[in-house]
């Protein structure tokens, strides 16, 4: 019966692939997502600016009735 304890095994390179003699190339820097953050903040501000008058009208309607 096999042991219930997990033992990690080193991954095996398939035999049909040539042996890698050089290390893999360096990865580039991650993309700059700063502009997406700015666009998201602007969109959130627009939504809030459009929502506030409706909320104010709703509150006034509730209080006046």
C-alpha positions as CSV (number, residue, x, y, z in Angstrom):
1,X,0.0,0.0,0.0
2,X,1.5,3.4,-1.0
3,X,2.2,6.0,1.7
4,X,-0.4,8.6,2.2
5,X,2.2,11.3,2.5
6,X,2.7,13.5,-0.6
7,X,6.2,13.6,-2.1
8,X,7.0,16.1,-4.8
9,X,8.8,14.7,-7.8
10,X,11.1,16.7,-10.0
11,X,9.4,17.4,-13.4
12,X,10.7,15.4,-16.3
13,X,11.6,16.9,-19.6
14,X,10.0,14.9,-22.5
15,X,12.6,12.7,-24.2
16,X,11.7,13.9,-27.7
17,X,12.7,17.6,-26.9
18,X,16.3,18.6,-27.2
19,X,18.2,19.3,-24.0
20,X,18.2,23.0,-23.1
21,X,21.8,24.3,-23.0
22,X,21.0,28.0,-22.4
23,X,18.9,29.4,-19.6
24,X,15.5,30.9,-20.7
25,X,15.5,34.5,-21.6
26,X,14.9,37.2,-19.0
27,X,11.3,38.3,-18.6
28,X,10.5,41.8,-19.4
29,X,9.1,44.3,-16.9
30,X,5.4,44.0,-16.2
31,X,3.2,46.4,-18.1
32,X,2.5,49.8,-16.7
33,X,-1.2,49.8,-15.6
34,X,-1.1,53.3,-14.1
35,X,-3.3,54.7,-16.8
36,X,-6.0,52.1,-16.2
37,X,-6.1,53.2,-12.6
38,X,-6.5,56.8,-13.5
39,X,-9.3,56.0,-16.0
40,X,-11.0,53.9,-13.4
41,X,-10.9,56.7,-10.8
42,X,-12.3,59.2,-13.4
43,X,-15.1,56.8,-14.3
44,X,-15.9,56.2,-10.6
45,X,-16.0,60.0,-10.0
46,X,-18.4,60.4,-13.0
47,X,-20.7,57.7,-11.7
48,X,-20.7,59.3,-8.2
49,X,-21.3,62.7,-9.6
50,X,-24.3,61.4,-11.6
51,X,-25.7,59.4,-8.7
52,X,-25.6,62.1,-6.0
53,X,-28.5,64.2,-7.4
54,X,-30.7,61.2,-7.7
55,X,-30.0,60.1,-4.2
56,X,-30.6,63.6,-2.9
57,X,-34.0,63.7,-4.8
58,X,-34.9,60.3,-3.4
59,X,-34.1,61.4,0.2
60,X,-36.0,64.6,-0.2
61,X,-39.0,62.6,-1.6
62,X,-38.9,60.3,1.4
63,X,-38.7,63.1,3.9
64,X,-41.5,65.2,2.3
65,X,-44.0,62.4,2.2
